[in-house]
Amino acid sequence: MTDDGKAAARATQSGTDAGMRDSRDAGQRTGDGSENDPAARGNENDAAAAEEEEDRIAGGAGVREQIARGLRVRKQNRMNAPEQAVVRTPEQARVTMPARQGNVAENSRVPSWLQTGAAWSWRLLLLGVAIYLIARILGILYIVVVPCVAALLLTALLQPLTARLRRAGLPGLAATWATLLIAAAVLGGLVLLVTNRVSADYPTMVAEVKHTTTQVESLLSGPPFHVKSSSVKNALNNIPSYLSKHKSLVEGTVVTGGKIAAEFFGGLVLMLFVTFFLIKDGERIWNWLLGAMRTETARRVDRAGHASWLAVVYYMRGTVAVAAIHAIVVGLALWIMGVPLVIPLAVLVFVAAFVPLVGLLVAGTLAILVTLATKGWIDAIVLLGVLIIEDQLEAHLLQPQVVGRVIRLHPLAVILSLAVGGVLAGIPGAVVAIPVVAVITRALPELRRSDPGPDEPG
């Protein structure tokens, strides 16, 4: 034992001796009156036990036991330190609890970035499967889906006219019928005009094509090409023989064309019916759909639906305006150059303009080929320059001012949307790709936005 321990033991023993003398004196003073008292005898037994404990402590055994116990506790704490966690309560008490060994081992085996990647992967996989299944179902029902989508776009284009007729005093049914009749008259007039112009200009176009072909043959037969004219004539004469040898293929193409025509007219009738009821009862149908939802969800979906519908309406208005400008510019250029089939080509440009970027490219290429075949390469180059200037005006002036105020899409987003729509659904998918993306970009912010509180402005 160290000097400090010995001094502490002597001090403890001195205090114990003094306490023992005081307790014996007190016992002698009270001993005469408490011999027959049971409580007094119990106190004497407690005093005797206390005296024995004090004697043991005075001998140094108690101090040594306390020191040894403290050393064992500290050693045990050092051994268990990695396996225990210290939690501080508000009273700053030290409480130990066993750590969860399973989680520590698992975290040590799998990195956190891999856990996050795995969690995102299976969610994205489920989302991809759901999108694939929806796409397959829509592909099976394309005869119904395409007319319904076309009816939505046509309704977005015609509904403003119906609203004006209703404000003018016409009933809802009369305004709907008037709108559809006006639209049918315009479309029928365009089809009739195109048919008449094709019938009138076709002989002229054939004569000019023959003249241009003769010029091309003479050009190829001379230097530096030196191609025999007989080779070109033989290539042209092989077309009838090819048709006679592949009669079954031609018949199959005719049958396929008849099937496509039947599907087209069936889809056209369905589109007209859907358009009629959407124009007449569109608001009632929308309210019926909202009635099946909870109040808060219905408010959010209503906001998203109105924002999406406004985007589609403005998209259709802007697209019609841009398509009309394209058709007028190309028609004037073809008319000035004296190219036949001016009105059919202008109408083709108008229809093709509903497919952004790609439609004008295809229609313009056809117009350039017709110009090249009838008027020569100089007029074709002039028309190509007109189309390039018009395309730049559309990208930097028409689209931002007419369409871009409501639908703000980057050209890269437009191209990717057209590519995805064309791969999934062909030409109809390319037509509706931009409206679908516009609807998504307008609806998502409204769905995420929470309803204003009672004290907040609506």
Secondary structure per residue as TSV (DSSP state, phi and psi in degrees):
chain	resnum	aa	ss	phi	psi
A	1	M	-	360.0	145.4
A	2	T	-	-79.3	170.5
A	3	D	H	-62.2	-39.7
A	4	D	H	-64.0	-39.3
A	5	G	H	-65.7	-40.9
A	6	K	H	-64.1	-43.7
A	7	A	H	-62.0	-40.2
A	8	A	H	-65.4	-38.4
A	9	A	H	-66.2	-43.3
A	10	R	H	-63.5	-40.5
A	11	A	H	-64.2	-39.3
A	12	T	H	-66.3	-40.5
A	13	Q	H	-66.6	-39.4
A	14	S	H	-62.6	-44.9
A	15	G	H	-64.9	-34.9
A	16	T	H	-68.1	-41.7
A	17	D	H	-62.1	-42.2
A	18	A	H	-65.0	-39.4
A	19	G	H	-66.6	-36.9
A	20	M	H	-66.6	-41.4
A	21	R	H	-63.8	-41.8
A	22	D	H	-64.0	-39.9
A	23	S	H	-70.2	-34.2
A	24	R	H	-68.2	-40.7
A	25	D	H	-62.5	-43.5
A	26	A	H	-64.7	-35.8
A	27	G	H	-67.4	-39.2
A	28	Q	H	-65.0	-36.3
A	29	R	H	-69.9	-30.4
A	30	T	H	-106.7	-0.3
A	31	G	H	-68.1	-33.5
A	32	D	T	-66.5	-32.4
A	33	G	T	-97.1	2.3
A	34	S	S	-127.1	17.9
A	35	E	T	-69.5	-37.8
A	36	N	T	-94.0	6.1
A	37	D	-	-93.5	122.4
A	38	P	H	-63.0	-38.5
A	39	A	H	-61.5	-37.9
A	40	A	H	-66.7	-38.9
A	41	R	H	-66.0	-35.7
A	42	G	H	-65.4	-37.8
A	43	N	H	-65.2	-36.6
A	44	E	H	-65.2	-38.5
A	45	N	H	-64.8	-41.4
A	46	D	H	-64.0	-39.2
A	47	A	H	-65.1	-37.6
A	48	A	H	-65.7	-41.2
A	49	A	H	-65.2	-39.0
A	50	A	H	-64.3	-37.9
A	51	E	H	-63.6	-39.7
A	52	E	H	-66.3	-41.1
A	53	E	H	-63.6	-38.4
A	54	E	H	-68.2	-36.7
A	55	D	H	-63.7	-39.2
A	56	R	H	-66.2	-42.5
A	57	I	H	-65.1	-38.1
A	58	A	H	-64.2	-31.0
A	59	G	T	-74.3	-8.2
A	60	G	T	96.9	-8.1
A	61	A	H	-66.9	-39.5
A	62	G	H	-64.7	-40.6
A	63	V	H	-66.1	-42.6
A	64	R	H	-65.1	-37.7
A	65	E	H	-64.5	-40.4
A	66	Q	H	-64.5	-40.1
A	67	I	H	-66.4	-43.6
A	68	A	H	-64.2	-39.8
A	69	R	H	-63.4	-41.1
A	70	G	H	-63.6	-39.6
A	71	L	H	-64.4	-40.8
A	72	R	H	-64.5	-40.7
A	73	V	H	-63.6	-43.8
A	74	R	H	-64.2	-38.8
A	75	K	H	-65.3	-41.9
A	76	Q	H	-64.0	-37.8
A	77	N	H	-64.2	-40.0
A	78	R	H	-66.5	-36.2
A	79	M	H	-70.5	-34.9
A	80	N	H	-94.3	2.8
A	81	A	G	-59.9	-44.2
A	82	P	G	-67.4	-21.8
A	83	E	G	-97.2	0.9
A	84	Q	E	-127.7	149.3
A	85	A	E	-117.1	139.2
A	86	V	E	-97.4	128.1
A	87	V	E	-119.7	125.9
A	88	R	E	-96.7	125.0
A	89	T	-	-85.9	172.0
A	90	P	T	-59.0	-24.8
A	91	E	T	-86.6	9.3
A	92	Q	-	60.0	35.3
A	93	A	-	-88.6	144.4
A	94	R	E	-94.3	117.6
A	95	V	E	-123.8	130.9
A	96	T	E	-105.5	141.5
A	97	M	E	-139.9	147.1
A	98	P	E	-70.0	138.5
A	99	A	-	-78.3	156.0
A	100	R	-	-85.0	101.9
A	101	Q	H	-67.2	-31.6
A	102	G	H	-64.9	-43.8
A	103	N	H	-66.4	-39.1
A	104	V	H	-62.8	-42.6
A	105	A	H	-66.7	-40.7
A	106	E	H	-65.8	-42.9
A	107	N	H	-64.7	-32.9
A	108	S	H	-71.6	-25.1
A	109	R	H	-85.9	-39.8
A	110	V	S	-109.8	120.4
A	111	P	-	-65.4	155.7
A	112	S	H	-65.7	-37.0
A	113	W	H	-65.9	-32.6
A	114	L	H	-72.3	-37.1
A	115	Q	H	-62.3	-44.3
A	116	T	H	-64.0	-42.7
A	117	G	H	-62.9	-40.1
A	118	A	H	-65.6	-40.2
A	119	A	H	-63.0	-42.4
A	120	W	H	-70.2	-32.6
A	121	S	H	-65.6	-48.0
A	122	W	H	-70.1	-29.6
A	123	R	H	-68.5	-44.0
A	124	L	H	-66.1	-32.9
A	125	L	H	-64.9	-44.6
A	126	L	H	-63.1	-40.9
A	127	L	H	-63.1	-42.1
A	128	G	H	-63.0	-39.7
A	129	V	H	-63.8	-42.2
A	130	A	H	-63.0	-43.8
A	131	I	H	-64.2	-38.7
A	132	Y	H	-63.6	-44.4
A	133	L	H	-63.6	-41.1
A	134	I	H	-63.2	-41.4
A	135	A	H	-64.3	-39.0
A	136	R	H	-65.4	-41.7
A	137	I	H	-63.6	-43.6
A	138	L	H	-65.0	-34.5
A	139	G	H	-66.2	-36.9
A	140	I	H	-68.5	-37.6
A	141	L	T	-98.5	29.9
A	142	Y	H	-63.5	-28.0
A	143	I	H	-64.7	-27.2
A	144	V	H	-94.2	-38.6
A	145	V	H	-68.2	-46.1
A	146	V	H	-61.9	-46.8
A	147	P	H	-62.4	-36.1
A	148	C	H	-66.6	-41.4
A	149	V	H	-65.9	-42.2
A	150	A	H	-62.6	-35.8
A	151	A	H	-66.0	-38.9
A	152	L	H	-61.2	-45.8
A	153	L	H	-65.8	-40.5
A	154	L	H	-67.4	-35.5
A	155	T	H	-64.9	-41.8
A	156	A	H	-61.4	-29.9
A	157	L	H	-80.6	-34.2
A	158	L	H	-96.7	-17.9
A	159	Q	H	-61.0	-39.1
A	160	P	H	-57.7	-36.8
A	161	L	H	-66.2	-40.8
A	162	T	H	-63.0	-41.0
A	163	A	H	-62.9	-38.5
A	164	R	H	-66.5	-40.2
A	165	L	H	-65.8	-36.3
A	166	R	H	-67.7	-39.9
A	167	R	H	-66.4	-26.6
A	168	A	T	-75.1	-10.1
A	169	G	T	117.1	-2.4
A	170	L	-	-77.1	144.5
A	171	P	-	-65.1	166.7
A	172	G	H	-62.1	-44.0
A	173	L	H	-65.9	-43.2
A	174	A	H	-65.5	-40.0
A	175	A	H	-64.5	-37.7
A	176	T	H	-65.7	-47.6
A	177	W	H	-63.3	-38.9
A	178	A	H	-64.1	-41.1
A	179	T	H	-62.8	-47.2
A	180	L	H	-65.1	-38.9
A	181	L	H	-65.6	-40.6
A	182	I	H	-62.6	-44.4
A	183	A	H	-63.8	-41.9
A	184	A	H	-64.9	-37.4
A	185	A	H	-65.1	-41.6
A	186	V	H	-65.9	-46.3
A	187	L	H	-65.8	-43.1
A	188	G	H	-62.1	-39.9
A	189	G	H	-63.1	-40.6
A	190	L	H	-64.8	-44.4
A	191	V	H	-62.5	-43.1
A	192	L	H	-63.7	-41.7
A	193	L	H	-64.9	-43.3
A	194	V	H	-63.6	-42.9
A	195	T	H	-62.3	-44.0
A	196	N	H	-64.9	-41.4
A	197	R	H	-69.4	-35.6
A	198	V	H	-64.8	-42.4
A	199	S	H	-64.7	-34.8
A	200	A	H	-79.6	-37.7
A	201	D	H	-93.1	-9.7
A	202	Y	H	-64.5	-45.0
A	203	P	H	-60.7	-39.3
A	204	T	H	-62.9	-41.7
A	205	M	H	-65.1	-39.7
A	206	V	H	-64.8	-42.8
A	207	A	H	-62.8	-43.4
A	208	E	H	-69.2	-34.0
A	209	V	H	-66.4	-41.3
A	210	K	H	-61.8	-41.9
A	211	H	H	-62.7	-42.6
A	212	T	H	-67.1	-37.0
A	213	T	H	-63.3	-40.7
A	214	T	H	-62.4	-40.7
A	215	Q	H	-64.6	-39.8
A	216	V	H	-66.3	-38.6
A	217	E	H	-63.3	-43.0
A	218	S	H	-66.7	-34.5
A	219	L	H	-67.9	-42.5
A	220	L	H	-72.0	-29.2
A	221	S	H	-74.6	-20.8
A	222	G	S	-90.3	-178.9
A	223	P	T	-69.0	148.3
A	224	P	T	-95.8	8.5
A	225	F	T	-85.3	-47.1
A	226	H	-	56.1	45.3
A	227	V	-	-92.2	130.0
A	228	K	-	-67.7	138.4
A	229	S	H	-66.2	-28.0
A	230	S	H	-63.7	-33.5
A	231	S	H	-65.6	-40.4
A	232	V	H	-67.3	-41.7
A	233	K	H	-64.8	-40.7
A	234	N	H	-62.3	-38.2
A	235	A	H	-64.5	-36.6
A	236	L	H	-73.4	-33.3
A	237	N	H	-76.7	-13.6
A	238	N	H	-74.0	-13.8
A	239	I	H	-65.3	-48.3
A	240	P	H	-61.2	-40.9
A	241	S	H	-63.9	-36.5
A	242	Y	H	-64.4	-40.8
A	243	L	H	-66.0	-37.4
A	244	S	H	-71.0	-34.5
A	245	K	H	-74.6	-30.2
A	246	H	T	-112.2	51.4
A	247	K	H	-63.9	-40.4
A	248	S	H	-63.1	-38.5
A	249	L	H	-64.9	-40.4
A	250	V	H	-65.7	-43.0
A	251	E	H	-62.7	-39.9
A	252	G	H	-63.4	-36.8
A	253	T	H	-66.1	-38.0
A	254	V	H	-66.2	-42.7
A	255	V	H	-62.4	-43.6
A	256	T	H	-62.2	-39.3
A	257	G	H	-64.2	-38.2
A	258	G	H	-64.5	-38.7
A	259	K	H	-64.3	-42.3
A	260	I	H	-63.5	-39.5
A	261	A	H	-63.9	-41.7
A	262	A	H	-63.3	-43.7
A	263	E	H	-63.9	-36.7
A	264	F	H	-64.4	-47.6
A	265	F	H	-69.9	-35.9
A	266	G	H	-63.3	-43.9
A	267	G	H	-65.1	-33.1
A	268	L	H	-65.4	-43.5
A	269	V	H	-63.0	-44.1
A	270	L	H	-62.5	-39.5
A	271	M	H	-63.2	-40.9
A	272	L	H	-65.3	-41.8
A	273	F	H	-63.1	-47.1
A	274	V	H	-63.9	-39.8
A	275	T	H	-63.1	-41.8
A	276	F	H	-59.3	-48.8
A	277	F	H	-74.3	-29.3
A	278	L	H	-68.8	-39.8
A	279	I	H	-68.5	-40.4
A	280	K	H	-77.2	-48.2
A	281	D	H	-122.4	27.5
A	282	G	H	-62.0	-42.8
A	283	E	H	-65.9	-38.4
A	284	R	H	-67.5	-39.7
A	285	I	H	-64.4	-40.2
A	286	W	H	-65.6	-42.6
A	287	N	H	-64.6	-34.9
A	288	W	H	-65.4	-39.1
A	289	L	H	-65.9	-39.5
A	290	L	H	-69.6	-27.2
A	291	G	H	-65.9	-19.6
A	292	A	T	-86.1	4.3
A	293	M	S	-113.1	165.5
A	294	R	-	-69.5	164.2
A	295	T	H	-62.8	-49.2
A	296	E	H	-65.1	-43.5
A	297	T	H	-63.5	-39.4
A	298	A	H	-63.5	-38.6
A	299	R	H	-64.5	-43.6
A	300	R	H	-65.2	-44.7
A	301	V	H	-65.2	-34.5
A	302	D	H	-64.6	-44.9
A	303	R	H	-62.0	-45.1
A	304	A	H	-64.4	-39.4
A	305	G	H	-65.3	-43.5
A	306	H	H	-65.6	-40.7
A	307	A	H	-64.1	-41.8
A	308	S	H	-66.3	-42.6
A	309	W	H	-64.4	-38.8
A	310	L	H	-62.7	-38.7
A	311	A	H	-64.0	-41.9
A	312	V	H	-65.7	-41.8
A	313	V	H	-61.8	-47.6
A	314	Y	H	-67.4	-33.8
A	315	Y	H	-63.8	-45.1
A	316	M	H	-65.8	-42.0
A	317	R	H	-60.7	-48.8
A	318	G	H	-63.9	-39.9
A	319	T	H	-66.3	-40.3
A	320	V	H	-63.4	-41.2
A	321	A	H	-64.5	-45.8
A	322	V	H	-65.1	-41.4
A	323	A	H	-64.0	-38.5
A	324	A	H	-64.4	-40.3
A	325	I	H	-63.6	-43.5
A	326	H	H	-60.3	-46.4
A	327	A	H	-63.1	-41.1
A	328	I	H	-65.9	-44.0
A	329	V	H	-65.0	-47.7
A	330	V	H	-65.6	-40.3
A	331	G	H	-62.2	-41.7
A	332	L	H	-64.2	-42.3
A	333	A	H	-63.2	-42.9
A	334	L	H	-67.7	-37.8
A	335	W	H	-67.0	-39.7
A	336	I	H	-65.6	-37.5
A	337	M	H	-81.1	-8.1
A	338	G	T	77.2	27.6
A	339	V	-	-79.1	137.1
A	340	P	S	-72.1	168.4
A	341	L	-	60.0	43.6
A	342	V	H	-66.3	-51.5
A	343	I	H	-66.4	-43.8
A	344	P	H	-60.1	-40.7
A	345	L	H	-68.0	-36.5
A	346	A	H	-66.3	-41.2
A	347	V	H	-64.9	-39.0
A	348	L	H	-62.0	-40.7
A	349	V	H	-64.6	-39.4
A	350	F	H	-61.9	-45.9
A	351	V	H	-68.9	-41.2
A	352	A	H	-68.3	-22.7
A	353	A	T	-68.4	-12.8
A	354	F	T	-72.0	-13.3
A	355	V	S	-101.7	103.0
A	356	P	T	-58.8	143.3
A	357	L	T	67.7	-57.7
A	358	V	H	-75.3	-41.2
A	359	G	H	-61.1	-46.8
A	360	L	H	-64.0	-33.8
A	361	L	H	-64.3	-45.0
A	362	V	H	-67.3	-48.8
A	363	A	H	-64.1	-39.2
A	364	G	H	-64.9	-37.2
A	365	T	H	-63.2	-42.8
A	366	L	H	-63.8	-41.0
A	367	A	H	-63.4	-38.8
A	368	I	H	-66.0	-40.0
A	369	L	H	-65.1	-41.3
A	370	V	H	-64.0	-42.0
A	371	T	H	-64.6	-40.3
A	372	L	H	-64.7	-38.9
A	373	A	H	-75.0	-24.3
A	374	T	H	-106.6	-31.9
A	375	K	H	-120.0	-10.5
A	376	G	-	103.5	173.7
A	377	W	H	-74.9	-24.1
A	378	I	H	-68.0	-48.5
A	379	D	H	-64.1	-33.4
A	380	A	H	-64.9	-39.8
A	381	I	H	-67.0	-38.3
A	382	V	H	-61.9	-45.4
A	383	L	H	-63.9	-36.3
A	384	L	H	-62.0	-41.4
A	385	G	H	-63.6	-39.7
A	386	V	H	-62.0	-43.1
A	387	L	H	-65.7	-37.7
A	388	I	H	-65.2	-45.3
A	389	I	H	-62.4	-41.4
A	390	E	H	-65.1	-38.4
A	391	D	H	-64.2	-40.5
A	392	Q	H	-66.0	-39.4
A	393	L	H	-64.1	-38.2
A	394	E	I	-65.2	-43.0
A	395	A	I	-70.1	-35.2
A	396	H	I	-105.5	-13.2
A	397	L	I	-127.2	-54.6
A	398	L	I	-69.5	-52.9
A	399	Q	I	-62.3	-47.4
A	400	P	I	-63.5	-36.2
A	401	Q	I	-85.0	-36.8
A	402	V	I	-91.6	-46.0
A	403	V	I	-104.4	-35.7
A	404	G	T	-70.1	-10.5
A	405	R	T	-68.3	-31.7
A	406	V	T	-104.6	-40.2
A	407	I	-	-108.3	105.1
A	408	R	-	-106.6	94.8
A	409	L	-	-123.2	136.4
A	410	H	-	-70.6	148.0
A	411	P	H	-55.2	-33.6
A	412	L	H	-64.5	-40.0
A	413	A	H	-64.1	-36.6
A	414	V	H	-64.9	-45.8
A	415	I	H	-64.6	-44.7
A	416	L	H	-64.6	-39.5
A	417	S	H	-63.6	-43.0
A	418	L	H	-63.2	-39.9
A	419	A	H	-64.2	-46.8
A	420	V	H	-64.9	-44.4
A	421	G	H	-63.5	-40.2
A	422	G	H	-66.5	-38.5
A	423	V	H	-68.1	-40.7
A	424	L	H	-76.9	-39.0
A	425	A	H	-138.3	15.8
A	426	G	H	69.4	-143.4
A	427	I	H	-63.6	-44.0
A	428	P	H	-59.1	-37.6
A	429	G	H	-65.1	-37.8
A	430	A	H	-67.4	-32.6
A	431	V	H	-68.9	-42.6
A	432	V	H	-93.4	0.8
A	433	A	H	-63.3	-47.8
A	434	I	H	-67.0	-44.8
A	435	P	H	-58.9	-38.3
A	436	V	H	-64.1	-44.7
A	437	V	H	-64.3	-38.6
A	438	A	H	-63.8	-40.8
A	439	V	H	-62.9	-43.0
A	440	I	H	-64.5	-44.9
A	441	T	H	-67.1	-26.1
A	442	R	H	-88.5	-29.5
A	443	A	H	-82.0	-36.6
A	444	L	H	-61.1	-46.3
A	445	P	H	-60.3	-35.4
A	446	E	H	-71.2	-33.7
A	447	L	H	-71.2	-32.9
A	448	R	H	-78.0	-28.4
A	449	R	S	-71.8	130.0
A	450	S	-	-81.7	159.8
A	451	D	-	-70.1	141.6
A	452	P	-	-67.4	145.5
A	453	G	-	-70.4	175.1
A	454	P	T	-66.3	-27.2
A	455	D	T	-92.5	-6.8
A	456	E	S	-96.5	150.0
A	457	P	-	-67.7	141.7
A	458	G	-	-75.9	360.0
